[in-house]
Amino acid sequence: MTSAIRRTTEPTTLSEPLSETRSDRQPVDLPAVPTALSATELRAAWASI
């Protein structure tokens, strides 16, 4: 389970600098955030199973 947590933390850290560089494209980054959250939720669901 620790490996799954690390994988989820890596994309989040990478998405932060990307959002800063794309400050002009705020609407594009907003939908990208929930997609990442849904991915983490899916991974958590598989981990629980």
ZALO-817680 format. One record per residue: residue number from 1; z, x, y of N, C-alpha, C, O in turn; residue in one letter. Coordinates in Angstrom, 1 decimal, always signed. Each point is the difference from the previous one (the first is absolute). Layout:
<lumlos>
{lumlo NUM,{Z,X,Y},{Z,X,Y},{Z,X,Y},{Z,X,Y},A}
...
</lumlos>
This chain:
<lumlos>
{lumlo 1,{+0.0,+0.8,-1.2},{+0.0,-0.8,+1.2},{+0.0,+0.9,+1.3},{-0.5,-0.4,+1.0},M}
{lumlo 2,{+1.1,+1.5,-1.1},{+0.0,+0.9,+1.1},{-1.4,+0.4,+0.4},{-0.3,+0.2,+1.2},T}
{lumlo 3,{-0.6,+0.0,-2.2},{-1.4,+0.4,+0.3},{-0.7,-1.1,+0.8},{-0.8,+0.3,+0.9},S}
{lumlo 4,{+1.1,-1.5,-1.3},{-0.7,-1.2,+0.6},{+0.5,-0.1,+1.5},{-0.8,-0.3,+0.9},A}
{lumlo 5,{+2.1,+0.6,-0.7},{+0.5,-0.1,+1.4},{-0.7,+1.1,+0.9},{-0.3,-0.2,+1.1},I}
{lumlo 6,{+0.2,+1.4,-1.7},{-0.6,+1.1,+0.7},{-1.5,-0.3,+0.4},{-0.4,+0.3,+1.1},R}
{lumlo 7,{-0.3,-1.0,-2.0},{-1.4,-0.3,+0.2},{-0.1,-1.0,+1.2},{-0.9,+0.0,+0.8},R}
{lumlo 8,{+1.9,-1.0,-0.8},{+0.0,-1.0,+1.0},{+0.3,+0.6,+1.4},{-0.4,-0.4,+1.0},T}
{lumlo 9,{+1.3,+1.4,-1.0},{+0.4,+0.6,+1.3},{-1.1,+0.9,+0.5},{-0.1,+0.1,+1.3},T}
{lumlo 10,{-0.7,+0.5,-2.1},{-1.1,+0.9,+0.5},{-1.0,-0.7,+0.8},{-0.3,+0.4,+1.2},E}
{lumlo 11,{-0.3,-1.6,-1.6},{-0.9,-0.7,+0.8},{+0.5,-0.5,+1.3},{-0.7,-0.1,+1.0},P}
{lumlo 12,{+2.0,-0.3,-1.0},{+0.6,-0.5,+1.2},{+0.1,+1.1,+1.1},{-0.3,-0.2,+1.1},T}
{lumlo 13,{+0.6,+1.4,-1.6},{+0.1,+1.2,+1.0},{-1.3,+0.3,+0.5},{-0.2,+0.4,+1.1},T}
{lumlo 14,{-0.8,-0.5,-2.0},{-1.4,+0.3,+0.4},{-0.5,-1.0,+1.0},{-0.8,+0.3,+0.9},L}
{lumlo 15,{+1.1,-1.6,-1.1},{-0.5,-1.1,+0.8},{+0.6,+0.1,+1.5},{-0.6,-0.4,+0.9},S}
{lumlo 16,{+1.8,+1.0,-0.8},{+0.6,+0.1,+1.3},{-0.8,+0.9,+1.0},{-0.3,-0.5,+1.1},E}
{lumlo 17,{-0.1,+1.7,-1.5},{-0.8,+0.8,+0.9},{-1.4,-0.6,+0.3},{-0.5,+0.1,+1.1},P}
{lumlo 18,{+0.0,-0.8,-2.1},{-1.3,-0.6,+0.1},{+0.0,-1.1,+1.1},{-0.9,-0.2,+0.8},L}
{lumlo 19,{+2.0,-0.6,-0.9},{+0.2,-1.1,+1.0},{+0.1,+0.6,+1.4},{-0.4,-0.6,+1.0},S}
{lumlo 20,{+1.1,+1.7,-0.9},{+0.1,+0.6,+1.3},{-1.3,+0.5,+0.6},{-0.3,-0.2,+1.2},E}
{lumlo 21,{-0.5,+0.8,-2.1},{-1.3,+0.5,+0.5},{-0.9,-1.1,+0.3},{-0.9,+0.1,+0.9},T}
{lumlo 22,{+1.0,-1.2,-1.6},{-0.8,-1.2,+0.2},{+0.7,-1.0,+0.9},{+0.1,-1.2,-0.3},R}
{lumlo 23,{+0.5,+1.6,+1.4},{+0.8,-0.8,+0.9},{-0.9,-1.1,+0.6},{+0.4,-1.1,+0.3},S}
{lumlo 24,{-1.7,+1.4,-0.1},{-1.0,-0.9,+0.5},{-0.3,-1.1,-1.0},{-0.3,-1.1,+0.4},D}
{lumlo 25,{+0.4,+1.4,-1.7},{-0.3,-1.0,-1.0},{+1.2,-0.6,-0.6},{+0.3,+0.0,-1.2},R}
{lumlo 26,{+0.5,-0.6,+2.1},{+1.3,-0.6,-0.5},{-0.3,-1.2,-0.9},{+0.7,-0.1,-1.1},Q}
{lumlo 27,{-1.6,-0.8,+1.4},{-0.3,-1.1,-0.9},{-0.4,+0.4,-1.4},{+0.2,-0.7,-1.0},P}
{lumlo 28,{-0.9,+1.9,+0.9},{-0.4,+0.5,-1.3},{+1.1,+0.5,-0.8},{+0.1,-0.1,-1.2},V}
{lumlo 29,{+0.9,+0.8,+1.9},{+1.2,+0.5,-0.7},{+0.9,-1.0,-0.5},{+0.7,+0.1,-1.0},D}
{lumlo 30,{-0.6,-1.2,+1.8},{+1.0,-1.1,-0.4},{-0.3,-0.6,-1.4},{+0.9,-0.1,-0.8},L}
{lumlo 31,{-2.2,-0.2,+0.4},{-0.3,-0.5,-1.3},{+0.2,+1.1,-1.1},{+0.3,-0.3,-1.1},P}
{lumlo 32,{-0.4,+1.5,+1.5},{+0.1,+1.1,-0.9},{+1.5,+0.2,-0.5},{+0.3,+0.4,-1.1},A}
{lumlo 33,{+0.6,-0.8,+2.0},{+1.4,+0.1,-0.3},{+0.4,-0.9,-1.1},{+0.6,+0.4,-1.0},V}
{lumlo 34,{-0.9,-1.7,+1.1},{+0.4,-1.0,-1.1},{-0.6,+0.4,-1.3},{+0.6,-0.3,-1.1},P}
{lumlo 35,{-1.9,+0.8,+1.1},{-0.6,+0.4,-1.2},{+0.8,+1.1,-0.7},{+0.1,-0.1,-1.3},T}
{lumlo 36,{+0.4,+1.0,+2.0},{+0.8,+1.1,-0.5},{+1.3,-0.6,-0.6},{+0.5,+0.4,-1.1},A}
{lumlo 37,{+0.1,-1.3,+1.8},{+1.2,-0.7,-0.4},{-0.2,-0.7,-1.3},{+0.8,+0.0,-0.9},L}
{lumlo 38,{-2.0,-0.7,+0.8},{-0.3,-0.8,-1.2},{-0.2,+0.9,-1.2},{+0.4,-0.3,-1.1},S}
{lumlo 39,{-1.0,+1.5,+1.4},{-0.2,+1.0,-1.1},{+1.4,+0.5,-0.5},{+0.1,+0.2,-1.2},A}
{lumlo 40,{+0.8,+0.0,+2.1},{+1.3,+0.5,-0.4},{+0.7,-1.1,-0.8},{+0.8,+0.3,-1.0},T}
{lumlo 41,{-1.0,-1.6,+1.4},{+0.7,-1.1,-0.7},{-0.6,-0.1,-1.4},{+0.7,-0.2,-1.0},E}
{lumlo 42,{-2.0,+0.4,+0.9},{-0.7,-0.1,-1.4},{+0.6,+1.1,-0.9},{+0.3,-0.2,-1.1},L}
{lumlo 43,{-0.2,+1.4,+1.7},{+0.5,+1.2,-0.8},{+1.5,-0.3,-0.4},{+0.4,+0.3,-1.1},R}
{lumlo 44,{+0.3,-0.9,+2.0},{+1.4,-0.3,-0.3},{+0.1,-1.1,-1.1},{+0.9,+0.1,-0.9},A}
{lumlo 45,{-1.8,-1.0,+0.9},{-0.1,-1.1,-1.0},{-0.3,+0.6,-1.4},{+0.7,-0.3,-1.0},A}
{lumlo 46,{-1.6,+1.2,+1.0},{-0.4,+0.7,-1.3},{+1.2,+0.9,-0.5},{+0.3,+0.0,-1.2},W}
{lumlo 47,{+0.4,+0.6,+2.2},{+1.1,+0.9,-0.4},{+1.1,-0.9,-0.6},{+0.7,+0.4,-0.9},A}
{lumlo 48,{-0.5,-1.6,+1.5},{+1.1,-0.9,-0.5},{-0.4,-0.5,-1.4},{+0.9,-0.2,-0.8},S}
{lumlo 49,{-2.1,+0.1,+0.5},{-0.5,-0.5,-1.3},{+0.1,+1.2,-1.0},{-0.3,-0.2,-1.2},I}
</lumlos>
